[in-house]
Structure formats: C-alpha cells, structure tokens
Amino acid sequence: MSAYLGDGSQRWPAVHRQDAAALFRSALESAPAGTVLHGVGETGVRLRDIAELIGTRLGLPVKAIAADTATGHFGWIGNLVGVDALASSELTRELMDWRPSHPGLLDDMATGEFFTGPS
C-alpha cells in the first residue's frame, strides 16, 4: 500500500534534481564563502498527495496509518514522515538569482521518469 500519516497534511519541501544541480554549480562558482543556501522549488507538498499519486501510478491502495505505526511501515524515515517541514528559498533566489524552472514534484511524478527511469 501507499501510506500517509493521519490526515496526510504534513508537507515536505521539494526541488527538481536539475534545478538543484544548477544551484549547486552556481554555489560552487559564485556563492560567498560560508553561505547557507536553501534549494527549494516548492515550499511544501502534502504527504497525502504524494501517497495518492504513488498509489495511482503503481496500482496500490492508499491508506492513512497511525503515527505510532510509522516506523514499522516506513522504516528509519518513519520518525520524519510526520513532520510538517515547510521551507523557503526566497533568500537563496535573491542571493544567487536562482529560479527553479523544472516541474514540481507531483507533476514530475505524474508525467516524468519517476517510475520508469531515464529512457
């Protein structure tokens, strides 16, 4: 099954790998020493939306599970699954003139190579 915790309202930041790579290269080339950058394309994608898309793409049932079963279902990452982890890249965008341009997580999962890998 594809699971989420409780009502699935927990949100995780996301960034497309190509946008992250562009920021990483730019940081190596021109970020001031000691700069902390946040490579975030989306401030928060709901866990339930991720689980539902995975379930749809893989033909799996989608179910809510209780927080006390998260580690049993998700393994070591189970302790993090329930965290609402919004993040912003506003300062990074200003400092590095960085603008993510690739699809968001859900769009990429729905139409990209997420489940099949590169052709």
Residue frames as qw, qx, qy, qz and C-alpha x, y, z in Angstrom:
[[0.000, 0.887, 0.461, 0.000, 0.00, 0.00, 0.00],
 [0.323, 0.431, -0.060, 0.840, 0.93, 3.64, -0.33],
 [0.443, -0.658, -0.559, 0.242, 0.52, 5.22, 3.10],
 [0.087, 0.586, -0.132, 0.795, 0.38, 8.62, 4.74],
 [0.265, -0.179, -0.728, 0.606, 0.06, 9.58, 8.41],
 [0.109, 0.475, 0.507, -0.711, -3.19, 10.78, 9.93],
 [0.472, 0.756, 0.332, -0.309, -4.90, 13.18, 7.53],
 [0.730, 0.271, 0.328, 0.535, -1.77, 13.46, 5.37],
 [0.110, 0.981, 0.135, 0.080, -1.50, 17.23, 5.78],
 [0.590, -0.581, 0.272, 0.490, 2.23, 17.09, 6.57],
 [0.557, 0.830, -0.030, -0.010, 4.20, 18.99, 3.95],
 [0.741, -0.302, 0.294, 0.523, 7.70, 18.47, 2.65],
 [0.175, 0.803, -0.267, -0.504, 9.78, 20.85, 0.56],
 [0.831, 0.221, 0.457, 0.229, 10.84, 19.63, -2.86],
 [0.128, 0.771, -0.356, -0.513, 13.13, 20.59, -5.72],
 [0.896, 0.441, -0.017, -0.050, 13.68, 19.05, -9.13],
 [0.827, -0.282, 0.216, 0.436, 17.08, 17.42, -9.42],
 [0.561, 0.462, 0.220, 0.651, 18.08, 19.59, -12.39],
 [0.128, -0.902, -0.050, -0.410, 17.18, 22.78, -10.52],
 [0.726, -0.663, 0.139, 0.118, 19.16, 21.54, -7.52],
 [0.806, 0.048, 0.223, 0.547, 22.14, 20.74, -9.77],
 [0.314, 0.725, 0.145, 0.595, 22.06, 24.24, -11.31],
 [0.389, -0.886, 0.055, -0.245, 22.01, 25.83, -7.86],
 [0.851, -0.409, 0.169, 0.284, 24.83, 23.59, -6.64],
 [0.686, 0.311, 0.187, 0.631, 27.02, 24.55, -9.58],
 [0.054, 0.836, 0.090, 0.539, 26.22, 28.24, -9.16],
 [0.624, -0.778, 0.058, -0.054, 27.02, 27.99, -5.45],
 [0.848, -0.176, 0.175, 0.468, 30.40, 26.40, -6.16],
 [0.526, 0.458, 0.218, 0.682, 31.24, 29.08, -8.70],
 [0.100, 0.543, 0.044, 0.833, 29.99, 32.22, -7.01],
 [0.572, -0.733, -0.332, -0.161, 28.43, 31.90, -3.54],
 [0.059, -0.777, 0.448, -0.439, 30.27, 33.81, -0.82],
 [0.430, 0.157, -0.837, 0.300, 32.26, 31.53, 1.49],
 [0.001, 0.101, 0.772, -0.627, 30.17, 30.18, 4.34],
 [0.479, 0.004, -0.143, -0.866, 26.85, 30.95, 2.65],
 [0.328, 0.170, 0.900, -0.230, 23.94, 28.73, 3.62],
 [0.358, 0.114, -0.453, -0.809, 21.60, 28.12, 0.68],
 [0.543, 0.193, 0.710, -0.405, 18.17, 26.53, 0.57],
 [0.143, 0.138, -0.730, -0.654, 17.49, 24.77, -2.73],
 [0.312, 0.373, 0.792, -0.369, 13.70, 24.59, -2.51],
 [0.043, -0.148, -0.602, -0.784, 11.49, 24.68, -5.58],
 [0.505, -0.531, -0.474, -0.488, 8.25, 24.07, -3.65],
 [0.192, -0.520, 0.498, -0.667, 7.81, 25.13, -0.04],
 [0.400, -0.107, 0.813, -0.410, 5.64, 22.17, 0.86],
 [0.542, 0.039, -0.657, -0.522, 3.98, 19.23, -0.92],
 [0.719, -0.306, 0.305, -0.544, 1.34, 17.38, 1.12],
 [0.212, -0.289, 0.933, -0.018, 2.28, 13.83, 2.09],
 [0.616, 0.340, 0.637, -0.315, -1.22, 12.60, 1.24],
 [0.571, 0.727, -0.112, -0.365, -0.91, 13.96, -2.32],
 [0.122, 0.583, -0.792, -0.136, 2.41, 12.14, -2.73],
 [0.381, -0.049, 0.904, -0.188, 0.94, 8.88, -1.40],
 [0.647, 0.511, 0.403, -0.396, -2.13, 9.16, -3.63],
 [0.486, 0.722, -0.375, -0.320, -0.04, 9.71, -6.74],
 [0.039, -0.417, 0.908, 0.015, 2.22, 6.76, -5.89],
 [0.519, 0.166, 0.778, -0.312, -0.85, 4.60, -5.31],
 [0.639, 0.641, 0.122, -0.407, -2.38, 5.65, -8.62],
 [0.356, 0.701, -0.570, -0.239, 0.81, 5.15, -10.62],
 [0.060, 0.338, -0.937, 0.065, 1.59, 1.75, -9.09],
 [0.651, -0.214, -0.562, -0.463, -1.97, 0.47, -8.70],
 [0.355, -0.062, -0.786, 0.503, -1.72, 0.29, -4.92],
 [0.342, -0.785, -0.506, -0.103, -4.34, 1.03, -2.29],
 [0.173, 0.480, -0.263, 0.819, -3.80, 4.34, -0.49],
 [0.613, -0.598, -0.517, -0.013, -4.37, 4.33, 3.27],
 [0.180, -0.785, 0.307, -0.508, -3.91, 6.52, 6.29],
 [0.746, -0.129, -0.586, 0.289, -1.88, 4.94, 9.08],
 [0.510, -0.851, -0.125, 0.009, -1.46, 5.94, 12.71],
 [0.126, 0.872, -0.421, 0.215, 1.65, 7.84, 13.76],
 [0.585, -0.537, 0.590, -0.145, 2.66, 5.08, 16.17],
 [0.885, 0.150, 0.429, 0.100, 3.00, 2.65, 13.23],
 [0.392, 0.887, -0.192, -0.152, 5.10, 4.98, 11.04],
 [0.141, -0.660, 0.731, 0.100, 8.47, 3.40, 11.81],
 [0.638, 0.022, 0.768, -0.042, 7.09, -0.09, 11.23],
 [0.662, 0.653, 0.365, -0.054, 5.77, 0.93, 7.81],
 [0.395, 0.906, -0.136, 0.066, 8.37, 3.46, 6.59],
 [0.837, 0.062, -0.233, 0.491, 11.43, 2.11, 8.40],
 [0.512, -0.250, -0.223, 0.791, 14.12, 4.52, 9.65],
 [0.042, 0.227, 0.192, 0.954, 12.49, 7.51, 7.94],
 [0.336, -0.595, -0.711, -0.167, 9.23, 6.88, 9.82],
 [0.372, -0.574, -0.383, 0.620, 10.21, 9.35, 12.53],
 [0.123, -0.259, 0.189, 0.939, 10.44, 12.12, 9.93],
 [0.017, 0.378, 0.772, 0.511, 7.34, 11.31, 7.91],
 [0.197, -0.756, -0.620, 0.076, 5.01, 13.06, 10.35],
 [0.310, -0.471, -0.075, 0.823, 6.96, 16.33, 10.38],
 [0.350, 0.879, 0.321, 0.053, 5.38, 19.35, 8.70],
 [0.604, -0.370, 0.205, 0.676, 8.58, 20.74, 7.19],
 [0.393, 0.894, 0.203, 0.073, 7.86, 23.86, 5.19],
 [0.570, -0.366, 0.200, 0.708, 10.96, 25.57, 3.81],
 [0.351, 0.912, 0.131, -0.166, 11.61, 28.66, 1.72],
 [0.718, 0.048, 0.237, 0.653, 14.29, 29.51, -0.82],
 [0.148, 0.961, 0.226, 0.056, 13.44, 33.21, -1.03],
 [0.300, -0.859, 0.315, 0.269, 16.84, 34.37, 0.23],
 [0.621, -0.145, 0.642, 0.426, 18.68, 31.84, -1.94],
 [0.487, 0.661, 0.504, 0.268, 16.74, 33.01, -5.00],
 [0.025, 0.999, 0.012, -0.039, 17.66, 36.62, -4.30],
 [0.449, -0.708, 0.458, 0.295, 21.33, 35.99, -3.50],
 [0.492, -0.165, 0.748, 0.414, 22.00, 33.56, -6.35],
 [0.452, 0.401, -0.242, -0.759, 19.46, 34.85, -8.88],
 [0.036, -0.037, 0.992, 0.113, 18.17, 31.27, -8.95],
 [0.631, 0.138, 0.077, -0.760, 14.76, 30.43, -10.39],
 [0.431, 0.010, 0.902, 0.014, 13.66, 26.79, -10.41],
 [0.437, 0.358, -0.309, -0.765, 12.17, 26.08, -13.82],
 [0.273, 0.058, -0.934, -0.222, 11.54, 22.34, -13.91],
 [0.596, -0.422, -0.503, -0.463, 8.31, 20.55, -12.97],
 [0.468, -0.515, 0.454, -0.557, 7.21, 20.34, -9.35],
 [0.230, -0.243, 0.930, -0.155, 7.33, 17.02, -7.52],
 [0.607, 0.311, 0.638, -0.359, 3.76, 15.92, -8.24],
 [0.612, 0.691, -0.117, -0.367, 3.89, 16.95, -11.90],
 [0.187, 0.595, -0.774, -0.111, 7.23, 15.20, -12.32],
 [0.360, -0.084, 0.903, -0.217, 5.91, 12.05, -10.64],
 [0.643, 0.463, 0.446, -0.417, 2.79, 12.10, -12.79],
 [0.677, 0.721, 0.004, -0.151, 4.44, 12.68, -16.15],
 [0.106, 0.803, -0.585, -0.047, 8.19, 12.27, -15.80],
 [0.653, 0.314, -0.688, 0.027, 10.60, 9.39, -15.45],
 [0.420, -0.524, 0.514, -0.534, 9.98, 8.91, -11.74],
 [0.839, -0.106, 0.444, -0.296, 8.61, 5.38, -12.06],
 [0.911, 0.405, 0.071, 0.036, 10.39, 4.23, -15.20],
 [0.599, -0.464, 0.315, 0.572, 13.82, 5.84, -15.06],
 [0.166, 0.661, -0.349, -0.643, 15.54, 7.55, -17.98],
 [0.881, 0.392, 0.235, -0.126, 14.89, 6.04, -21.40]]
